[in-house]
């Protein structure tokens, strides 16, 4: 059993890494899924900012039993050895616990890819759980530079920008599009 968590701020290349890892996987029986906010189960895709994409199975963040049933069905019917999950920050802690327990039953690998921090600087529940149960060597932090021009520092925060300033209030899961920037800690607090 091998469980990993690949995390970083927005735009750090998590989906690109997932696609690279998926394409390099020597296993033939591999499942790729992405967690969405929308109320749907369907065929979707994982997309990276470099324009590449792969077909995936969409999971719904609020449908714990259905997500697990879907993954269990796929595993039992196809003898899946590896599961890749993008946007894992949208999963609940309970869903992550159940997915992790799946790996002990079928002795496969599960690779989670997602944000660790919300725009308010707090850990997502699912990410907090993964960070607490996995050994450090199973956590891969993907870095990127701060998006403020000429800033050489590493981005640590996903900042939601409202009226040109960093907003630290509001709902975490929203379906409407917002502007987000990956910022270092200096700019995250300076642009408030």
ABEGO torsion letter per residue (X at the ends): XBBBBBBEBBGAGAAAAAAAAAAABABABBBBBBBBABBBBBBBBBBBAAGBBBBBBBBBAABAAAAAAAAAAAAAAAGBABBBBBGAAABBAAAAAAAAAAAAAAGBBBBBBEBABBAAGBBBAAAAAAAAABBAAABBBBBBBBABBGBABBBABBBBBBGGBBBABEBABBABBBBBBBBBAAAAAAAX
